Amino acid sequence: MEPKVDPVVSEEPTSGLALAISWLFVGVPLLWGVSQTFIKALALFQ
């Protein structure tokens, strides 16, 4: 029997550029949402 190989998992390490782009893709909208929530929350306490 052959061992099962998961086709999704890659043996190659992730490049630093791809990792940075991925974090930007997630981080920018996240920071925008958190900042908007904070701004609207401040308005409630004025």
ABEGO torsion letter per residue (X at the ends): XBBBBBAABBABBBBAAAAAAAAAAAAAAAAAAAAAAAAAAAAAAX
